[in-house]
């Protein structure tokens, strides 16, 4: 008769977890109480039936929880917890953005604000945020876009090539 109490507590705890997954959205009080009932059932079995009884209850609880999770997974209950839509960008969108951004590589523009090391540059009538490679460039200076990474363009001071004619 004493063994029925931990078995009943275990069954009630597993039932509460199943109710949590199927009927109560989110991680709420019901699932936590179910887990506490399962832990209490295992602890009670250890205290009343000793190491052997507690070990059997621990194995039984692990099997009961594992089987219930397996059947919940098979039934599709876990699919409600997983976002199915892809929030990432597809390859076409990434290629289009890269092409759009790479049009600035090698272009010359004018610094609208001091670049220390970041600031605003106007290139072909468009304002973009850029960074230098660490040096200070004053506003009004001509700059050339030399590199880009995912989010930033890197510029250097543009020096016009005035070769000496011989």
C-alpha positions as CSV (number, residue, x, y, z in Angstrom):
1,X,0.0,0.0,0.0
2,X,2.9,2.4,0.7
3,X,4.3,2.0,-2.8
4,X,1.0,3.3,-4.3
5,X,1.6,6.8,-3.1
6,X,4.9,7.4,-5.0
7,X,3.4,5.7,-8.1
8,X,0.3,7.9,-7.9
9,X,2.5,11.0,-7.4
10,X,4.6,10.0,-10.4
11,X,1.6,9.4,-12.6
12,X,0.0,12.7,-11.5
13,X,3.3,14.6,-12.2
14,X,3.6,13.1,-15.7
15,X,-0.1,13.9,-16.3
16,X,0.5,17.5,-15.3
17,X,3.5,17.8,-17.7
18,X,1.3,16.3,-20.5
19,X,-1.4,18.8,-19.7
20,X,1.2,21.6,-19.8
21,X,2.4,20.6,-23.3
22,X,-1.0,20.0,-24.8
23,X,-3.4,22.5,-23.2
24,X,-1.5,25.2,-21.3
25,X,0.7,27.3,-23.5
26,X,4.1,28.3,-22.3
27,X,6.2,27.3,-19.3
28,X,3.7,27.7,-16.6
29,X,2.9,26.7,-13.1
30,X,1.4,23.4,-14.2
31,X,4.6,21.9,-15.7
32,X,6.7,23.0,-12.7
33,X,4.2,21.5,-10.3
34,X,4.3,18.3,-12.4
35,X,8.1,18.1,-12.2
36,X,8.0,18.7,-8.4
37,X,5.5,15.9,-8.0
38,X,7.8,13.6,-9.9
39,X,10.8,14.6,-7.8
40,X,8.8,14.2,-4.6
41,X,7.7,10.7,-5.7
42,X,11.3,9.7,-6.2
43,X,12.4,11.2,-2.9
44,X,9.6,9.6,-1.1
45,X,10.5,6.2,-2.5
46,X,14.1,6.6,-1.5
47,X,13.1,7.6,2.1
48,X,10.5,4.9,2.6
49,X,11.8,2.0,0.6
50,X,15.5,2.6,0.7
51,X,18.1,2.5,-2.0
52,X,16.6,-0.4,-4.0
53,X,13.0,1.0,-3.9
54,X,14.2,4.5,-4.7
55,X,16.4,3.2,-7.6
56,X,13.5,1.3,-9.0
57,X,11.3,4.4,-8.7
58,X,14.0,6.6,-10.4
59,X,14.2,4.1,-13.3
60,X,10.4,4.0,-13.5
61,X,10.1,7.7,-13.5
62,X,12.8,8.1,-16.1
63,X,11.0,5.6,-18.3
64,X,7.6,7.2,-17.8
65,X,8.8,10.7,-18.5
66,X,10.8,9.5,-21.5
67,X,7.9,7.6,-23.0
68,X,5.5,10.5,-22.5
69,X,7.9,12.8,-24.2
70,X,8.4,10.3,-27.0
71,X,4.7,10.1,-27.6
72,X,4.2,13.8,-27.4
73,X,7.0,14.3,-29.9
74,X,5.4,11.7,-32.2
75,X,2.0,13.3,-31.9
76,X,3.4,16.7,-33.1
77,X,2.8,18.5,-29.8
78,X,6.4,19.8,-29.8
79,X,5.9,21.4,-33.3
80,X,4.0,24.2,-31.6
81,X,7.2,25.2,-29.8
82,X,9.3,25.5,-32.9
83,X,9.2,28.5,-35.3
84,X,8.7,27.1,-38.8
85,X,9.1,30.2,-40.8
86,X,12.6,31.1,-41.9
87,X,13.6,34.5,-40.6
88,X,16.9,34.5,-42.5
89,X,17.3,35.9,-46.0
90,X,17.4,33.7,-49.1
91,X,20.4,33.6,-51.4
92,X,18.8,35.9,-54.0
93,X,18.2,38.6,-51.5
94,X,21.7,38.4,-50.1
95,X,23.2,38.5,-53.6
96,X,21.1,41.5,-54.5
97,X,22.1,43.4,-51.3
98,X,25.7,42.6,-51.9
99,X,25.5,43.8,-55.4
100,X,23.8,47.0,-54.3
101,X,26.4,47.6,-51.7
102,X,29.4,46.7,-53.8
103,X,28.5,49.5,-56.3
104,X,30.3,51.9,-53.8
105,X,33.7,50.1,-53.9
106,X,36.3,52.2,-55.5
107,X,34.1,55.3,-55.7
108,X,35.2,58.7,-54.6
109,X,33.0,60.9,-52.4
110,X,33.1,63.8,-50.1
111,X,33.1,63.6,-46.3
112,X,30.0,65.5,-45.0
113,X,31.1,65.1,-41.4
114,X,34.5,64.6,-39.7
115,X,35.4,61.0,-39.9
116,X,36.9,60.1,-36.5
117,X,36.9,57.2,-37.4
118,X,33.2,57.0,-38.5
119,X,31.1,59.6,-40.2
120,X,28.9,60.4,-43.2
121,X,30.1,60.5,-46.8
122,X,28.2,61.5,-49.9
123,X,28.9,59.4,-53.0
124,X,26.9,59.8,-56.2
125,X,24.3,61.9,-54.4
126,X,23.7,59.3,-51.6
127,X,24.7,59.6,-48.0
128,X,26.3,56.5,-46.4
129,X,27.9,55.8,-43.1
130,X,31.6,54.9,-43.4
131,X,34.6,54.2,-41.2
132,X,38.2,55.0,-41.7
133,X,41.0,52.6,-40.9
134,X,41.7,54.6,-37.7
135,X,42.8,58.0,-39.0
136,X,41.0,61.3,-38.7
137,X,39.6,62.8,-42.0
138,X,38.1,66.3,-41.8
139,X,34.8,67.1,-43.4
140,X,34.9,68.3,-47.0
141,X,37.8,65.9,-47.8
142,X,37.7,63.6,-50.8
143,X,37.6,60.0,-49.8
144,X,37.7,56.7,-51.7
145,X,35.8,53.5,-50.6
146,X,38.5,50.8,-50.3
147,X,36.6,48.0,-48.6
148,X,33.3,46.8,-47.1
149,X,32.2,44.2,-44.7
150,X,28.7,43.2,-43.8
151,X,27.6,46.5,-42.3
152,X,30.3,49.1,-43.0
153,X,32.2,50.7,-45.7
154,X,35.9,51.6,-45.1
155,X,37.4,54.7,-46.7
156,X,40.8,56.3,-47.1
157,X,41.7,59.9,-47.9
158,X,41.7,60.2,-51.7
159,X,44.9,61.6,-53.1
160,X,44.6,62.6,-56.8
161,X,47.4,61.3,-59.0
162,X,49.1,64.4,-60.4
163,X,52.0,62.8,-62.2
164,X,54.8,65.0,-63.4
165,X,55.0,65.2,-67.1
166,X,58.5,65.1,-68.4
